[in-house]
Amino acid sequence: MKAYIFPGQGAQFEGMGKDLYDKYDLAKQRFAQANDILGFDIAKIMFEGTAEDLKQTRVTQPAIFLHSVISAELLGDEFKPDMLAGHSLGEFSALVAGKALRFEDGLLLVSKRAEAMQKATELVDSTMSAILNLDDDTVEAVCRKIDGIVAPANYNCPGQLVISGETEAVKRANEALLEAGARRTVLLPVGGAFHSPLMEPAREELAKAIAETDFKAPIAPIYQNVTAKAETKPDKIKENLNKQLTAPVRWTQSVQQMIADGATDFIEVGPGKVLLGLLRKIDRNAKGIKAEL
């Protein structure tokens, strides 16, 4: 069974999407639509912008979404998923590729999500940190004991859990986690505490937009970040999507569940190969490939 997986923030690179634009009329059409919907020339930033330009949340998220969705569309009849999943932002790419959302609606939601997250990061001094070589239970227990807001945010693979919260609380957690046996803690160059309670203002803003958007049943089950379980009902998909910004990304659990449900081949669609790297760490026997156009 084929599981198609879509990357999240961090997969961007300079010049992304230019090869697709130069080669395919469909890509030209989608980029033109995106420029109109977003109200700025995202194609120019993706093709010619610096790494710093691409790191702005309002650019990064639509850029990765665009690259991923166009790539999935270009697979044509080869795109026959039995399962779909996306890491954080990638869940929106998976929903559009899986026909649960129209392209235009998906891009609008991603744009609103990026803007809402950006605004939320400006309210509190916050950050994220990767915790390496420590079991999830220990990380969770340490976070609960720290004064201030800090919580698990991304369960990326065994031995790699990202925490998120107020900057000082995250720094205190880093010290405590090193004492608890973590090999390393790495503060991430991000704008704020994504997938934490500090994203509540963004969640509320995005929830209104999700409520007003038409969702359909996807062509294959979507394994959603919040539950790590398969979902096909539009109302349930919307409900889980509403919780995504303030809840952790259960990527390890999602991949494990897909394997338990029969996934034999994982195909990463979109920029980079981050998820294939995580797949090898989650299950060495899992077969993963990059989608070839």
DRENFI-531726 format. One record per residue: x, y, z of N, C-alpha, C, O in turn; residue in three letters; chain. Coordinates in steps of 0.02 Angstrom, whole numbers, always signed. Layout:
<rs>
R     npx     npy     npz    capx    capy    capz     cpx     cpy     cpz     opx     opy     opz  res  chain
R       X       Y       Z       X       Y       Z       X       Y       Z       X       Y       Z  ala      A
...
</rs>
This chain:
<rs>
R     npx     npy     npz    capx    capy    capz     cpx     cpy     cpz     opx     opy     opz  res  chain
R     +42     -60      +0      +0      +0      +0     +43     +63      +0     +94     +66     +35  met      A
R     +23    +112     -39     +63    +172     -47     +40    +228      -1     -18    +246      +2  lys      A
R     +88    +256     +37     +75    +313     +81    +114    +373     +53    +175    +371     +49  ala      A
R     +78    +425     +35    +109    +486     +10    +116    +536     +68     +67    +549    +103  tyr      A
R    +176    +563     +77    +190    +608    +133    +218    +675    +108    +255    +678     +59  ile      A
R    +198    +728    +144    +212    +797    +121    +248    +835    +177    +226    +834    +234  phe      A
R    +303    +870    +160    +344    +903    +210    +314    +969    +236    +269    +998    +206  pro      A
R    +340    +991    +293    +320   +1054    +324    +375   +1106    +321    +422   +1100    +282  gly      A
R    +367   +1157    +362    +415   +1213    +363    +485   +1188    +376    +495   +1143    +418  gln      A
R    +533   +1216    +341    +603   +1193    +348    +628   +1159    +285    +688   +1149    +276  gly      A
R    +581   +1139    +240    +600   +1104    +179    +616   +1152    +122    +635   +1130     +67  ala      A
R    +607   +1217    +133    +617   +1266     +79    +691   +1271     +59    +736   +1257     +98  gln      A
R    +702   +1291      -4    +771   +1302     -28    +769   +1355     -83    +718   +1366    -116  phe      A
R    +825   +1389     -92    +829   +1443    -142    +817   +1414    -212    +844   +1362    -230  glu      A
R    +776   +1450    -250    +762   +1428    -319    +707   +1376    -324    +695   +1349    -377  gly      A
R    +674   +1362    -268    +625   +1308    -267    +567   +1321    -315    +538   +1375    -317  met      A
R    +550   +1269    -354    +493   +1274    -400    +509   +1300    -469    +468   +1295    -514  gly      A
R    +569   +1329    -478    +585   +1359    -544    +587   +1305    -598    +565   +1317    -654  lys      A
R    +614   +1246    -582    +618   +1192    -631    +548   +1170    -652    +536   +1154    -711  asp      A
R    +501   +1169    -605    +432   +1150    -621    +400   +1203    -666    +365   +1187    -714  leu      A
R    +412   +1267    -649    +383   +1323    -687    +409   +1322    -759    +371   +1331    -806  tyr      A
R    +474   +1311    -766    +504   +1313    -833    +481   +1255    -878    +479   +1261    -939  asp      A
R    +463   +1200    -846    +449   +1138    -884    +375   +1124    -897    +357   +1093    -947  lys      A
R    +332   +1147    -851    +262   +1125    -855    +213   +1185    -857    +218   +1231    -817  tyr      A
R    +165   +1182    -903    +113   +1233    -907     +69   +1234    -845     +48   +1288    -823  asp      A
R     +56   +1175    -816     +15   +1172    -756     +47   +1212    -699     +13   +1248    -662  leu      A
R    +113   +1206    -694    +149   +1244    -642    +144   +1319    -654    +133   +1357    -607  ala      A
R    +151   +1340    -717    +144   +1412    -734     +75   +1437    -713     +68   +1491    -685  lys      A
R     +24   +1397    -727     -45   +1415    -710     -54   +1421    -634     -84   +1468    -610  gln      A
R     -28   +1373    -597     -35   +1374    -524      +2   +1433    -493     -23   +1465    -446  arg      A
R     +61   +1448    -518     +99   +1505    -491     +62   +1570    -505     +61   +1615    -462  phe      A
R     +33   +1577    -564      -5   +1638    -580     -65   +1645    -533     -80   +1699    -509  ala      A
R     -99   +1589    -521    -156   +1589    -474    -133   +1610    -404    -165   +1650    -371  gln      A
R     -76   +1582    -383     -50   +1595    -316     -32   +1669    -308     -47   +1698    -256  ala      A
R      -1   +1698    -358     +16   +1769    -355     -47   +1812    -345     -46   +1860    -307  asn      A
R    -101   +1794    -380    -164   +1831    -374    -195   +1822    -305    -217   +1870    -274  asp      A
R    -197   +1760    -282    -230   +1744    -218    -192   +1776    -159    -222   +1803    -113  ile      A
R    -126   +1773    -162     -84   +1798    -106     -75   +1873    -107     -64   +1905     -56  leu      A
R     -80   +1903    -167     -72   +1975    -172      +1   +1997    -174     +15   +2057    -167  gly      A
R     +46   +1950    -184    +117   +1968    -195    +147   +1915    -240    +119   +1861    -249  phe      A
R    +205   +1930    -269    +237   +1886    -318    +277   +1832    -283    +338   +1838    -274  asp      A
R    +243   +1779    -262    +278   +1725    -226    +325   +1687    -273    +376   +1661    -251  ile      A
R    +306   +1684    -336    +349   +1649    -384    +418   +1682    -386    +469   +1647    -386  ala      A
R    +420   +1748    -389    +484   +1785    -392    +526   +1771    -329    +587   +1762    -334  lys      A
R    +494   +1770    -270    +531   +1757    -208    +557   +1686    -208    +614   +1674    -188  ile      A
R    +515   +1638    -229    +537   +1568    -230    +595   +1557    -278    +643   +1522    -263  met      A
R    +591   +1589    -338    +642   +1577    -389    +705   +1618    -378    +760   +1594    -393  phe      A
R    +698   +1679    -351    +755   +1725    -348    +774   +1747    -277    +827   +1778    -268  glu      A
R    +731   +1733    -228    +742   +1758    -160    +799   +1723    -124    +820   +1668    -144  gly      A
R    +824   +1755     -73    +878   +1726     -32    +847   +1678     +19    +786   +1674     +28  thr      A
R    +891   +1641     +53    +868   +1596    +106    +831   +1636    +160    +782   +1611    +189  ala      A
R    +854   +1697    +172    +822   +1740    +222    +751   +1760    +200    +705   +1761    +240  glu      A
R    +744   +1775    +136    +678   +1792    +109    +630   +1734    +118    +572   +1742    +138  asp      A
R    +655   +1675    +103    +613   +1615    +105    +596   +1593    +176    +550   +1553    +187  leu      A
R    +633   +1619    +225    +623   +1599    +295    +564   +1635    +328    +542   +1615    +381  lys      A
R    +540   +1688    +296    +482   +1725    +324    +421   +1679    +322    +404   +1651    +269  gln      A
R    +388   +1671    +379    +332   +1624    +384    +279   +1636    +330    +252   +1588    +302  thr      A
R    +265   +1700    +315    +212   +1715    +265    +231   +1692    +195    +189   +1684    +152  arg      A
R    +297   +1682    +184    +322   +1658    +120    +333   +1582    +122    +312   +1545     +77  val      A
R    +366   +1560    +176    +385   +1489    +181    +327   +1442    +172    +330   +1395    +132  thr      A
R    +273   +1454    +209    +218   +1406    +208    +184   +1401    +140    +175   +1346    +115  gln      A
R    +164   +1458    +109    +135   +1452     +41    +185   +1422      -9    +164   +1385     -54  pro      A
R    +249   +1437      -1    +300   +1412     -49    +305   +1336     -46    +305   +1303     -98  ala      A
R    +308   +1309     +14    +313   +1236     +20    +248   +1202      -2    +249   +1151     -35  ile      A
R    +192   +1232     +16    +127   +1207      -5    +123   +1205     -82    +104   +1154    -111  phe      A
R    +142   +1260    -114    +139   +1265    -187    +182   +1211    -220    +160   +1176    -265  leu      A
R    +244   +1205    -198    +290   +1156    -226    +262   +1086    -218    +265   +1046    -265  his      A
R    +234   +1072    -160    +209   +1004    -146    +147    +988    -187    +142    +935    -217  ser      A
R    +100   +1034    -188     +36   +1022    -223     +47   +1017    -298     +18    +973    -331  val      A
R     +87   +1061    -326    +102   +1058    -398    +136    +992    -415    +120    +960    -465  ile      A
R    +183    +971    -373    +219    +907    -384    +170    +849    -384    +175    +804    -426  ser      A
R    +123    +849    -337     +73    +795    -334     +29    +795    -396     +14    +742    -424  ala      A
R      +9    +855    -418     -33    +860    -478      +4    +834    -540     -26    +802    -583  glu      A
R     +69    +849    -543    +108    +829    -601    +121    +753    -605    +139    +727    -657  leu      A
R    +110    +719    -550    +117    +646    -551     +61    +614    -591     +66    +558    -614  leu      A
R      +6    +652    -600     -49    +629    -642     -78    +563    -619     -94    +554    -560  gly      A
R     -84    +515    -666    -115    +450    -651     -71    +407    -605     -95    +358    -576  asp      A
R      -8    +426    -599     +36    +388    -553     +17    +400    -480     +32    +359    -437  glu      A
R     -16    +456    -467     -34    +474    -398     -96    +435    -377    -153    +455    -390  phe      A
R     -83    +378    -345    -138    +335    -322    -125    +316    -249    -102    +261    -235  lys      A
R    -140    +363    -204    -125    +350    -134    -175    +303    -101    -235    +305    -115  pro      A
R    -149    +260     -57    -192    +221     -12    -197    +257     +55    -244    +247     +93  asp      A
R    -148    +300     +68    -146    +340    +129    -111    +406    +114     -71    +410     +67  met      A
R    -125    +457    +155     -94    +523    +147     -78    +552    +215    -114    +540    +264  leu      A
R     -24    +589    +219      -8    +624    +281     +40    +681    +265     +78    +678    +217  ala      A
R     +39    +733    +307     +85    +789    +298    +109    +813    +366     +71    +812    +415  gly      A
R    +171    +834    +369    +200    +858    +432    +182    +931    +442    +206    +975    +405  his      A
R    +139    +946    +492    +119   +1014    +509     +87   +1048    +447     +33   +1028    +426  ser      A
R    +119   +1099    +420     +95   +1131    +359     +79   +1080    +304     +32   +1088    +266  leu      A
R    +120   +1027    +301    +112    +975    +249     +44    +942    +249     +23    +913    +199  gly      A
R      +8    +946    +306     -58    +917    +309    -106    +952    +260    -151    +921    +232  glu      A
R     -96   +1017    +250    -137   +1055    +202    -121   +1032    +131    -166   +1027     +89  phe      A
R     -57   +1020    +116     -38    +994     +51     -70    +926     +39     -96    +913     -15  ser      A
R     -69    +884     +90     -99    +817     +85    -174    +821     +72    -201    +782     +33  ala      A
R    -207    +869    +105    -280    +877     +97    -298    +900     +26    -348    +878      -2  leu      A
R    -257    +944      -3    -270    +967     -71    -253    +911    -121    -292    +898    -167  val      A
R    -196    +879    -112    -177    +824    -156    -228    +768    -153    -240    +733    -203  ala      A
R    -258    +759     -94    -307    +706     -84    -378    +727    -101    -426    +691     -86  gly      A
R    -386    +786    -132    -451    +810    -157    -502    +826    -102    -562    +831    -115  lys      A
R    -479    +834     -40    -524    +855     +13    -535    +930     +11    -585    +956     +35  ala      A
R    -486    +966     -18    -488   +1039     -23    -471   +1060     -94    -428   +1030    -127  leu      A
R    -504   +1112    -119    -484   +1142    -183    -417   +1177    -174    -401   +1201    -120  arg      A
R    -379   +1181    -228    -314   +1215    -227    -320   +1285    -199    -283   +1305    -154  phe      A
R    -369   +1323    -226    -376   +1394    -206    -392   +1399    -131    -364   +1441     -96  glu      A
R    -437   +1356    -107    -456   +1357     -36    -397   +1337      +9    -386   +1367     +61  asp      A
R    -360   +1287     -14    -302   +1265     +25    -250   +1320     +31    -223   +1332     +85  gly      A
R    -236   +1354     -25    -186   +1408     -23    -209   +1466     +21    -169   +1495     +58  leu      A
R    -273   +1483     +17    -300   +1537     +60    -292   +1519    +134    -273   +1561    +174  leu      A
R    -308   +1457    +151    -301   +1435    +221    -228   +1437    +243    -212   +1458    +299  leu      A
R    -183   +1414    +200    -112   +1414    +217     -87   +1486    +227     -48   +1500    +272  val      A
R    -110   +1532    +183     -90   +1602    +189    -115   +1632    +255     -79   +1667    +290  ser      A
R    -179   +1618    +271    -207   +1643    +334    -172   +1612    +395    -161   +1645    +445  lys      A
R    -156   +1549    +389    -120   +1514    +442     -52   +1546    +455     -33   +1558    +512  arg      A
R     -16   +1559    +401     +51   +1590    +407     +47   +1659    +439     +87   +1676    +483  ala      A
R      -1   +1699    +416      -8   +1767    +444     -29   +1765    +517      -4   +1804    +558  glu      A
R     -75   +1720    +534     -98   +1714    +603     -42   +1691    +649     -35   +1714    +705  ala      A
R      -2   +1644    +625     +55   +1619    +665    +106   +1675    +675    +134   +1683    +729  met      A
R    +119   +1712    +622    +167   +1767    +626    +145   +1818    +679    +185   +1841    +720  gln      A
R     +80   +1835    +678     +54   +1883    +728     +60   +1855    +799     +78   +1891    +845  lys      A
R     +46   +1790    +807     +49   +1759    +873    +121   +1759    +901    +131   +1765    +961  ala      A
R    +170   +1752    +856    +240   +1750    +880    +262   +1818    +906    +308   +1822    +946  thr      A
R    +227   +1871    +884    +247   +1939    +906    +219   +1957    +975    +237   +2009   +1003  glu      A
R    +175   +1915   +1002    +144   +1930   +1066    +188   +1910   +1126    +185   +1941   +1179  leu      A
R    +228   +1857   +1117    +268   +1830   +1173    +336   +1810   +1146    +342   +1785   +1090  val      A
R    +389   +1821   +1186    +456   +1799   +1168    +458   +1723   +1174    +455   +1696   +1230  asp      A
R    +461   +1690   +1118    +455   +1617   +1119    +500   +1584   +1068    +526   +1617   +1022  ser      A
R    +510   +1518   +1076    +556   +1483   +1031    +542   +1408   +1033    +495   +1385   +1066  thr      A
R    +583   +1370    +998    +579   +1297    +997    +649   +1267   +1003    +698   +1300    +988  met      A
R    +652   +1205   +1027    +717   +1172   +1036    +710   +1098   +1021    +663   +1065   +1042  ser      A
R    +759   +1071    +985    +760    +999    +970    +798    +963   +1026    +853    +982   +1044  ala      A
R    +767    +910   +1051    +797    +870   +1105    +819    +803   +1074    +778    +767   +1047  ile      A
R    +883    +788   +1078    +910    +730   +1044    +930    +674   +1092    +959    +686   +1145  leu      A
R    +912    +613   +1072    +930    +552   +1108    +902    +548   +1179    +938    +533   +1226  asn      A
R    +839    +563   +1185    +805    +554   +1249    +734    +529   +1234    +703    +550   +1185  leu      A
R    +710    +483   +1275    +644    +454   +1261    +589    +506   +1273    +596    +551   +1313  asp      A
R    +534    +497   +1237    +478    +544   +1239    +450    +553   +1309    +435    +609   +1330  asp      A
R    +443    +498   +1346    +413    +502   +1413    +453    +548   +1459    +424    +586   +1498  asp      A
R    +519    +544   +1454    +562    +586   +1497    +555    +660   +1477    +551    +703   +1521  thr      A
R    +554    +673   +1412    +546    +742   +1388    +480    +771   +1413    +477    +827   +1437  val      A
R    +427    +732   +1406    +360    +755   +1428    +360    +769   +1503    +334    +820   +1525  glu      A
R    +391    +724   +1542    +391    +732   +1615    +431    +794   +1637    +410    +830   +1682  ala      A
R    +487    +806   +1604    +528    +865   +1621    +490    +929   +1604    +490    +976   +1643  val      A
R    +458    +931   +1546    +421    +991   +1525    +366   +1008   +1575    +352   +1067   +1589  cys      A
R    +334    +956   +1602    +280    +968   +1651    +304   +1002   +1714    +266   +1036   +1748  arg      A
R    +368    +992   +1731    +396   +1019   +1794    +424   +1089   +1787    +440   +1122   +1837  lys      A
R    +431   +1113   +1726    +463   +1179   +1714    +414   +1236   +1727    +356   +1233   +1707  ile      A
R    +438   +1288   +1762    +397   +1349   +1770    +391   +1383   +1703    +440   +1390   +1666  asp      A
R    +331   +1406   +1687    +319   +1439   +1623    +290   +1390   +1572    +278   +1332   +1587  gly      A
R    +278   +1416   +1512    +247   +1375   +1460    +300   +1343   +1416    +338   +1377   +1382  ile      A
R    +302   +1276   +1418    +345   +1236   +1374    +313   +1167   +1367    +292   +1137   +1416  val      A
R    +310   +1143   +1305    +276   +1080   +1293    +305   +1045   +1231    +334   +1078   +1188  ala      A
R    +296    +978   +1226    +317    +943   +1166    +279    +970   +1105    +218    +982   +1109  pro      A
R    +314    +980   +1050    +283   +1010    +990    +285    +964    +929    +236    +957    +893  ala      A
R    +342    +932    +918    +350    +888    +859    +382    +822    +880    +440    +820    +900  asn      A
R    +343    +768    +876    +370    +701    +886    +396    +678    +817    +359    +646    +779  tyr      A
R    +459    +695    +801    +484    +684    +733    +505    +613    +719    +489    +586    +666  asn      A
R    +540    +583    +767    +561    +513    +762    +588    +494    +830    +601    +538    +871  cys      A
R    +596    +430    +844    +624    +411    +910    +691    +445    +922    +736    +441    +880  pro      A
R    +698    +478    +979    +760    +513    +994    +764    +584    +967    +816    +616    +973  gly      A
R    +710    +608    +936    +708    +678    +913    +638    +706    +926    +592    +695    +887  gln      A
R    +633    +743    +980    +570    +776    +998    +584    +850   +1005    +631    +870   +1040  leu      A
R    +544    +891    +972    +552    +964    +976    +504    +991   +1029    +445    +973   +1029  val      A
R    +530   +1034   +1073    +488   +1066   +1123    +478   +1139   +1102    +515   +1167   +1062  ile      A
R    +426   +1170   +1130    +405   +1236   +1108    +376   +1275   +1166    +341   +1246   +1208  ser      A
R    +389   +1341   +1169    +360   +1380   +1223    +395   +1447   +1234    +430   +1472   +1189  gly      A
R    +385   +1476   +1292    +417   +1539   +1310    +493   +1529   +1310    +517   +1478   +1334  glu      A
R    +530   +1578   +1284    +602   +1569   +1275    +637   +1549   +1339    +677   +1502   +1340  thr      A
R    +623   +1584   +1394    +657   +1568   +1457    +638   +1498   +1482    +680   +1462   +1509  glu      A
R    +575   +1480   +1474    +553   +1413   +1495    +586   +1358   +1453    +605   +1306   +1479  ala      A
R    +593   +1371   +1388    +627   +1323   +1344    +700   +1315   +1364    +727   +1260   +1364  val      A
R    +733   +1371   +1381    +803   +1368   +1402    +811   +1329   +1467    +858   +1290   +1476  lys      A
R    +764   +1340   +1514    +765   +1302   +1577    +753   +1227   +1564    +785   +1184   +1594  arg      A
R    +708   +1213   +1518    +694   +1144   +1500    +756   +1111   +1468    +771   +1053   +1482  ala      A
R    +790   +1149   +1425    +851   +1122   +1394    +901   +1099   +1446    +930   +1045   +1441  asn      A
R    +913   +1142   +1497    +960   +1125   +1550    +938   +1062   +1587    +978   +1017   +1600  glu      A
R    +874   +1060   +1604    +847   +1002   +1641    +850    +938   +1599    +862    +884   +1625  ala      A
R    +839    +945   +1534    +840    +886   +1490    +910    +860   +1480    +920    +799   +1473  leu      A
R    +959    +904   +1478   +1029    +882   +1475   +1047    +843   +1538   +1081    +791   +1536  leu      A
R   +1024    +868   +1595   +1036    +833   +1658   +1000    +765   +1659   +1023    +718   +1691  glu      A
R    +944    +761   +1624    +905    +699   +1622    +933    +648   +1573    +909    +592   +1569  ala      A
R    +985    +669   +1534   +1018    +621   +1490   +1015    +636   +1416   +1040    +596   +1376  gly      A
R    +987    +693   +1396    +986    +710   +1325   +1058    +718   +1299   +1100    +747   +1334  ala      A
R   +1072    +694   +1239   +1139    +702   +1212   +1152    +775   +1194   +1206    +801   +1207  arg      A
R   +1101    +807   +1164   +1107    +877   +1144   +1038    +910   +1146    +987    +876   +1139  arg      A
R   +1038    +976   +1155    +978   +1015   +1145    +997   +1071   +1097   +1049   +1103   +1105  thr      A
R    +955   +1084   +1047    +972   +1132    +995    +916   +1183    +987    +862   +1166    +963  val      A
R    +929   +1246   +1007    +880   +1299    +996    +872   +1309    +920    +921   +1314    +884  leu      A
R    +810   +1310    +897    +798   +1314    +825    +788   +1386    +802    +761   +1428    +839  leu      A
R    +811   +1402    +741    +804   +1470    +714    +733   +1482    +687    +724   +1491    +627  pro      A
R    +685   +1482    +733    +615   +1492    +713    +588   +1556    +743    +617   +1584    +789  val      A
R    +531   +1579    +716    +503   +1643    +738    +464   +1639    +802    +451   +1690    +833  gly      A
R    +446   +1579    +824    +405   +1574    +885    +390   +1503    +905    +418   +1456    +877  gly      A
R    +344   +1496    +953    +328   +1431    +983    +270   +1397    +946    +213   +1397    +970  ala      A
R    +285   +1369    +888    +233   +1335    +849    +212   +1271    +886    +251   +1241    +922  phe      A
R    +149   +1251    +875    +121   +1191    +905    +128   +1191    +982    +148   +1142   +1013  his      A
R    +111   +1248   +1010    +109   +1255   +1083     +49   +1296   +1102     +16   +1325   +1059  ser      A
R     +33   +1300   +1167     -24   +1342   +1189     -17   +1415   +1169     -67   +1451   +1167  pro      A
R     +44   +1438   +1155     +54   +1508   +1136     +26   +1524   +1067     +22   +1582   +1047  leu      A
R      +7   +1472   +1030     -23   +1482    +964     -99   +1489    +967    -133   +1489    +916  met      A
R    -127   +1495   +1027    -200   +1498   +1034    -231   +1556    +995    -283   +1546    +963  glu      A
R    -202   +1617    +995    -231   +1671    +955    -234   +1653    +880    -282   +1669    +845  pro      A
R    -182   +1619    +856    -180   +1599    +785    -232   +1544    +773    -265   +1544    +721  ala      A
R    -239   +1498    +819    -287   +1444    +812    -358   +1471    +805    -397   +1449    +763  arg      A
R    -374   +1521    +847    -441   +1550    +845    -454   +1584    +778    -508   +1578    +749  glu      A
R    -404   +1619    +753    -410   +1654    +689    -419   +1605    +631    -461   +1614    +587  glu      A
R    -378   +1552    +632    -381   +1502    +578    -445   +1461    +582    -472   +1441    +530  leu      A
R    -470   +1449    +642    -532   +1409    +651    -590   +1441    +614    -631   +1406    +584  ala      A
R    -594   +1507    +615    -648   +1542    +579    -643   +1529    +504    -693   +1515    +471  lys      A
R    -583   +1532    +478    -573   +1520    +406    -588   +1448    +388    -618   +1434    +336  ala      A
R    -567   +1401    +430    -581   +1330    +417    -656   +1317    +417    -681   +1280    +375  ile      A
R    -691   +1348    +464    -764   +1339    +470    -800   +1362    +406    -851   +1333    +387  ala      A
R    -773   +1413    +374    -805   +1441    +314    -784   +1407    +249    -807   +1426    +195  glu      A
R    -740   +1358    +255    -712   +1325    +195    -746   +1257    +184    -759   +1220    +231  thr      A
R    -758   +1242    +121    -791   +1178    +103    -739   +1122     +99    -692   +1126     +60  asp      A
R    -749   +1070    +139    -706   +1011    +138    -747    +952    +111    -807    +946    +125  phe      A
R    -714    +909     +72    -746    +848     +47    -709    +787     +75    -654    +794    +103  lys      A
R    -738    +729     +67    -703    +667     +88    -643    +657     +42    -650    +662     -19  ala      A
R    -584    +644     +69    -524    +635     +28    -527    +569     -11    -565    +524      +6  pro      A
R    -485    +563     -62    -482    +502    -103    -448    +445     -66    -453    +387     -87  ile      A
R    -414    +460     -12    -382    +409     +31    -381    +437    +102    -382    +498    +111  ala      A
R    -378    +393    +153    -377    +417    +222    -317    +464    +235    -262    +452    +212  pro      A
R    -331    +517    +273    -279    +565    +295    -261    +547    +367    -304    +544    +410  ile      A
R    -196    +537    +379    -172    +525    +447    -153    +593    +476    -102    +621    +457  tyr      A
R    -194    +618    +521    -187    +687    +543    -139    +694    +603    -133    +650    +645  gln      A
R    -104    +751    +604     -53    +764    +655     -78    +757    +726     -43    +730    +769  asn      A
R    -138    +781    +738    -164    +786    +807    -178    +718    +837    -167    +707    +897  val      A
R    -204    +671    +796    -224    +605    +822    -179    +549    +800    -177    +496    +832  thr      A
R    -142    +559    +745    -101    +506    +714    -144    +448    +690    -120    +391    +685  ala      A
R    -207    +462    +676    -252    +410    +652    -284    +429    +585    -286    +487    +567  lys      A
R    -308    +378    +549    -338    +389    +484    -405    +424    +491    -444    +408    +536  ala      A
R    -418    +471    +446    -481    +506    +447    -506    +517    +375    -466    +532    +331  glu      A
R    -571    +510    +366    -601    +522    +300    -661    +568    +302    -682    +595    +251  thr      A
R    -689    +579    +362    -749    +620    +368    -731    +695    +369    -690    +716    +411  lys      A
R    -760    +734    +324    -743    +806    +320    -749    +843    +386    -705    +883    +403  pro      A
R    -803    +831    +423    -812    +867    +487    -757    +850    +537    -734    +893    +574  asp      A
R    -737    +787    +538    -685    +765    +585    -617    +793    +563    -576    +813    +604  lys      A
R    -606    +795    +498    -543    +823    +471    -538    +897    +492    -485    +919    +513  ile      A
R    -592    +934    +485    -593   +1005    +504    -580   +1013    +579    -542   +1056    +600  lys      A
R    -612    +970    +618    -604    +974    +692    -531    +963    +712    -505    +999    +754  glu      A
R    -499    +913    +682    -429    +899    +697    -383    +954    +673    -333    +971    +705  asn      A
R    -400    +982    +614    -360   +1037    +586    -364   +1099    +631    -316   +1136    +638  leu      A
R    -422   +1109    +662    -431   +1165    +708    -384   +1160    +768    -362   +1211    +795  asn      A
R    -369   +1099    +789    -327   +1089    +848    -252   +1089    +832    -211   +1091    +878  lys      A
R    -236   +1087    +768    -166   +1073    +749    -115   +1124    +774     -60   +1105    +794  gln      A
R    -133   +1189    +773     -84   +1240    +790     -62   +1240    +863      -6   +1260    +879  leu      A
R    -106   +1217    +907     -88   +1217    +979     -71   +1147   +1005     -53   +1140   +1063  thr      A
R     -78   +1097    +962     -63   +1028    +983      +1   +1004    +950     +22   +1031    +899  ala      A
R     +33    +953    +979     +95    +928    +949     +83    +891    +883     +29    +864    +872  pro      A
R    +134    +891    +841    +134    +852    +779    +157    +781    +797    +215    +771    +815  val      A
R    +112    +733    +793    +128    +664    +811    +151    +626    +748    +117    +581    +724  arg      A
R    +209    +646    +723    +233    +617    +660    +257    +545    +670    +240    +502    +630  trp      A
R    +296    +533    +722    +319    +465    +735    +259    +418    +739    +259    +364    +708  thr      A
R    +209    +438    +777    +150    +396    +787    +110    +388    +723     +82    +334    +710  gln      A
R    +108    +440    +682     +72    +437    +617    +103    +385    +571     +68    +344    +542  ser      A
R    +169    +388    +565    +205    +340    +522    +197    +269    +549    +184    +223    +511  val      A
R    +204    +261    +614    +196    +195    +644    +125    +167    +631    +116    +108    +618  gln      A
R     +75    +211    +635      +6    +190    +623      -5    +171    +550     -39    +122    +535  gln      A
R     +25    +210    +505     +18    +193    +434     +49    +124    +419     +22     +85    +381  met      A
R    +107    +111    +450    +139     +46    +440     +95      -9    +469     +86     -62    +439  ile      A
R     +68      +3    +529     +23     -46    +560     -38     -59    +517     -65    -114    +516  ala      A
R     -60      -7    +480    -120     -13    +437    -103     -40    +367    -147     -44    +324  asp      A
R     -40     -57    +356     -23     -91    +293     +20     -52    +244     +32     -77    +188  gly      A
R     +45      +7    +262     +88     +45    +216    +152      +7    +201    +187     -15    +247  ala      A
R    +167      -2    +137    +228     -37    +117    +278     +11     +83    +338      +0     +84  thr      A
R    +251     +63     +52    +293    +111     +16    +274    +182     +35    +216    +202     +31  asp      A
R    +324    +220     +57    +314    +291     +74    +344    +333     +18    +403    +325      +1  phe      A
R    +304    +379     -10    +328    +423     -63    +324    +495     -39    +270    +520     -25  ile      A
R    +382    +528     -35    +383    +598     -13    +374    +643     -74    +409    +637    -124  glu      A
R    +325    +689     -68    +309    +735    -123    +321    +806    -100    +297    +826     -47  val      A
R    +358    +845    -140    +372    +914    -121    +446    +926    -113    +487    +883    -132  gly      A
R    +466    +983     -85    +537   +1000     -80    +574    +957     -29    +547    +942     +25  pro      A
R    +635    +938     -45    +678    +905      +3    +662    +832     +17    +617    +803     -14  gly      A
R    +700    +803     +64    +691    +733     +83    +692    +724    +159    +712    +672    +185  lys      A
R    +669    +777    +194    +670    +776    +268    +631    +717    +295    +653    +683    +341  val      A
R    +572    +705    +267    +528    +653    +294    +555    +583    +281    +544    +537    +320  leu      A
R    +592    +574    +225    +623    +509    +212    +677    +494    +264    +687    +437    +285  leu      A
R    +712    +547    +284    +763    +540    +337    +732    +519    +402    +758    +475    +437  gly      A
R    +675    +550    +419    +640    +532    +481    +612    +461    +476    +612    +424    +526  leu      A
R    +588    +442    +417    +559    +376    +407    +609    +321    +424    +592    +272    +457  leu      A
R    +671    +330    +402    +723    +280    +416    +735    +272    +491    +751    +218    +515  arg      A
R    +728    +328    +528    +739    +325    +600    +678    +297    +637    +685    +270    +692  lys      A
R    +619    +303    +607    +559    +276    +638    +555    +201    +627    +537    +164    +673  ile      A
R    +571    +179    +566    +569    +107    +551    +620     +93    +495    +609    +112    +438  asp      A
R    +674     +60    +514    +728     +47    +465    +705      +5    +406    +734      +8    +352  arg      A
R    +654     -35    +417    +631     -80    +365    +581     -48    +316    +564     -76    +265  asn      A
R    +558     +13    +334    +509     +47    +291    +543     +69    +226    +600     +92    +225  ala      A
R    +507     +60    +171    +533     +78    +105    +510    +149     +88    +450    +162     +85  lys      A
R    +557    +194     +76    +540    +263     +60    +575    +287      -2    +635    +274     -12  gly      A
R    +538    +323     -45    +568    +352    -105    +544    +423    -115    +493    +443     -87  ile      A
R    +581    +460    -155    +561    +529    -173    +520    +525    -237    +538    +490    -284  lys      A
R    +464    +560    -240    +422    +561    -300    +462    +589    -359    +491    +643    -354  ala      A
R    +463    +553    -413    +500    +575    -472    +451    +602    -524    +402    +569    -541  glu      A
R    +465    +662    -549    +421    +692    -600    +450    +679    -670    +421    +700    -720  leu      A
</rs>
